[in-house]
Amino acid sequence: MEENIVVTQEKGTKEKCYRIIQEIAVARDKHCQAPFCYQPADCGHHTFKRDRLATAFNPDVVIGMCTQHHTGFCHNKPKQFKEFMINRLGEERYYALRRQSYTNVDHPDYNEIYQGLVKVLRAYRRGA
């Protein structure tokens, strides 16, 4: 007799992934990445909508910002922020990541994603 095994994800793992990707951006960037801002980074901003799971947990598309610029620059001046990110990533890389962000991801393994992000965060905290 064949047995059906259902693998369930730990409750809250997706939210833990969102929290740790923020920690990665802050640990990596240390200071707000907005032009001419030297405040400590205290949050991360997703270049593309964070509900686009193909890029939501990619550290390359999350940038460390201070709270003021997270709202005042990233959210309130989206055209300027887009140009900033194109300059930061390069036009080819930006648009490749943007195309990737539209990729449909069915049933991501958040436990696996979380474990990978933990390794990235540890490396940044060690100064790698």
N, C-alpha and C positions, 0 to 999 in steps of 0.2 A: 504494500500500500504506500502510495506517494504522500509525503507530508508537505503541506504548505507552510513555509516559514515566512513570517512577515517581520521585516526589520523596521523598527520604529526609531525615530530620531529622539535624542534627549530633548525634553521640553525646554524651550527657550534658547536652543543652540543658534538659531538664526539671529536672534537678538544679540547673543554673545559675539557672533561674527561681526555684526554692525558695530558693536562697542570696541572690539579689538582693532578693527580697521581704522577707527578714529585714533586709538592709541598709537598705532603704527605711524600715521601721518604726523602726529605731534612729536613722537620720539625721533622720527627721521628729520623733520624740518626744524624742530626746536623753536624757531622764530616764525612769526607770521610771514607768509610769502607774498602778501600784497605789496605792490611797489611802494618803497620808501617807508615801510612800517617795520619797526624793530621790536615790537612787543612780543612776548612769548606766545607761541602757538598754544592754544588751549582747546581747539576743536579741529576736526577735519571736514573738508567740503568735497563732496563727490562732483567730479567734472560733469558727469552725465547722471541722469536720475538714478538714485540708489535702488529703485525697484527693478532696474534692468540688471538682472542677476548675472549676465555674462561678464559684466565688468564691476559689479557692486563691491567685490572683495579683492579687486586688483589694486595693490598699493600705488601703482603708477597713475591712477585716475582719482586718487584722494590726496588732497593737498592741505597742509597744516596752515591754519589761520587763527588770528585772534577773534574773539567773539564779535567785536565791532566790525571788522572787515568781512567776517563770514556773512553777516547780514547786509552791511552797507555796501560791500563790493560784489560779493558772489551772487547774492540773491537780488539786490536792488539794481545792479548794473550788469545784467547778463551778457550784453553785447561786448562790453569792455572785458569782462571776465573771460569770455570765449577767446577774444584776441590775445589776452594774456596767456591763456593755456596753449594756444596755437604757437605762440612765440616760445613758450617754455618747453613744449614737447616736440616742436617741429610740425610743420603742416602735414607731412605724410603720416607721421606717427599719430597725431591727433585724429585725423580722419579714419585711419585704420582702427583705432580704439573706438571711435564713434560708431563705425560700421559694426564692430564686434558687439557693442552695447545693445544693438538691436537683435542680436541672436537670441532665439528662444532657448531657455534652459528648463528642461523638465526634470523635476525631482532631484535637485542638487543634494549632495551628501554634505549637510552642514557640519557634521562631526568631522569629516575629513578636511573640509575647508578651514574649520576652526583650528585643527591641529597644525595645518600648514601656516596659518597666520600667527600662531603662537611661536613657531620657529623664526618667522620673519621678525616679529617683535623682539624676541630674545637677541637676535643678531644686531638689531639697531641699538638695543640697550647696552650691549657689549661694545658698541662702537665700531662694528664691522661695516 
